[in-house]
Amino acid sequence: MRYSRQHKDETHNRLLKKAAEEFRRNGVQGTGIAPLMGRLGLTHGGFYAHFDSKNELIAQATGPMFEDGLALRMFAAAEAAPKGKGVRAIVNQYLSPQHRDSPEGCPLAALAGEMARQPKPVREAYIGAMNHRLKRIAALLPGDAEKARFDRARLLMAGMAGTMMIAKAMTDRDVSDHFLEQARAFYAAAFESAPQRKDT
């Protein structure tokens, strides 16, 4: 049976969305093509009508991975926050117990270790999607220099992602909650004001 171009595009987008969910939930290595296709009611062989390889799927799914529910909540909270408190709103959303307990976590915390072992095109797609998020965060940071704000946004995200990885690994939820509370206070205070310039 021949399908219309619209049907193929819709199936392709469904595949990307589902793959993004599965990668965040199970990791890249833990997500098989056959089970992924089966969850969508599709055959394993049908995969190759859309992608040449799993690596191509991973590369294309990185965009949807970074446009998840967490990202929507983070930036919605930042927009709704009082002036100058957008960074704190993002920190509070990211370093929350709800994010920690979600099986589909942030792709930074969930996949960075695996991405380091992927082929260069996959890593480039992942970093490109990450940089798009960083630009949005950088726009909320104080300061005049665009590059400096971007550099600080990258440090903020790296620190929060590392914190989330450790919080998820902790077996004592009370200790994990306390750790997240400490981290929220630290990162909000460290990044919601511009760094002091040093005299040279």
Buried (B, 14 or more C-beta within 10 A) or exposed (E): EEEEEEEEEEBBEBBBBBBBBBBBBBEBEEBEBEEBBEEBEBEEEEBEEBBEEBBBBBBBBBBBBBBBEBBEBBBEBBEEBEEEBBBBBBBBBBBBEEBBEBEBBBBBBBBBEBBEEBEEEBBEBBEEBBBBBBEBBBEBBEEEEEEBBBBBBBBBBBBBBBBBBBBBEBEEEEEBBEBBEEBBEBBBEBBBEBEEEEEE
